Amino acid sequence: MPIHQASHISVILYEIVLADSIARFRRQEGYDVFFQTGTDEHGQKIELKAEEAGITPKNLLIMFQQKSREYGIL
C-alpha cells in the first residue's frame, strides 16, 4: 500500500481474504483460531510519513482508518 493512501482493494485481497481463508482452513483442521487484522504503527515508512505530516504515527494510522471507513473498507 502506498504510504500516502488509505487501504485499497489489494490490501483487502491480500490481508483480509487470504488471512480469512487460512483461518477457516485451520478451523476445519480443529485448531482454535483467533482472526485479527490491524495496522502497523511501528514501521519506518509510517514513522517517516508521520514526521513529514507533523503528527504521530498513531494519529497518521487513525487518519488512514477513518478514510478506510469512509470508503466502506473497514
C-alpha positions in Angstrom: 0.0 0.0 0.0 1.4 3.4 -0.8 2.1 5.1 2.4 0.1 8.2 1.5 -3.2 6.4 0.8 -5.8 4.6 2.8 -6.4 0.9 2.4 -7.4 -0.2 -1.1 -8.5 -3.4 -2.8 -5.1 -5.1 -2.9 -4.9 -4.8 0.9 -8.3 -6.3 1.2 -7.5 -9.2 -1.1 -4.2 -10.0 0.4 -4.5 -9.3 4.1 -8.1 -9.9 4.9 -9.2 -12.5 2.3 -6.0 -14.6 2.5 -5.9 -14.5 6.3 -9.6 -15.4 6.5 -9.0 -18.3 4.2 -6.1 -19.6 6.3 -8.1 -19.1 9.5 -11.1 -21.1 8.0 -8.8 -23.9 6.9 -7.2 -24.2 10.3 -10.6 -24.2 12.0 -11.6 -27.1 9.8 -8.5 -28.9 10.9 -9.7 -28.4 14.5 -7.4 -25.6 15.6 -8.8 -22.8 17.9 -8.1 -19.8 15.6 -8.2 -16.1 16.6 -8.6 -13.9 13.5 -7.4 -10.4 13.8 -6.1 -7.8 11.4 -4.7 -4.3 12.2 -2.2 -1.6 11.3 1.5 -1.3 12.0 2.4 2.0 13.6 6.0 0.7 14.2 7.2 0.6 10.6 9.8 3.0 9.4 7.7 4.2 6.4 4.9 5.1 8.7 7.3 6.9 11.1 8.8 9.0 8.3 5.4 9.9 6.7 4.0 10.9 10.1 7.1 13.0 10.7 6.6 14.7 7.3 3.0 15.5 8.2 3.9 16.7 11.7 1.8 14.2 13.5 2.4 11.0 15.5 2.5 7.6 13.7 -0.6 6.6 15.7 -2.5 9.7 14.5 -1.5 9.0 10.9 -2.9 5.5 11.1 -6.1 6.8 12.8 -6.4 9.1 9.8 -6.0 6.1 7.4 -8.5 4.1 9.3 -11.1 6.9 9.1 -10.6 7.2 5.3 -11.0 3.4 5.0 -14.3 3.6 6.9 -15.4 6.4 4.6 -14.7 4.2 1.6 -16.5 1.3 3.3 -13.4 -0.9 3.5 -13.3 -1.3 7.3 
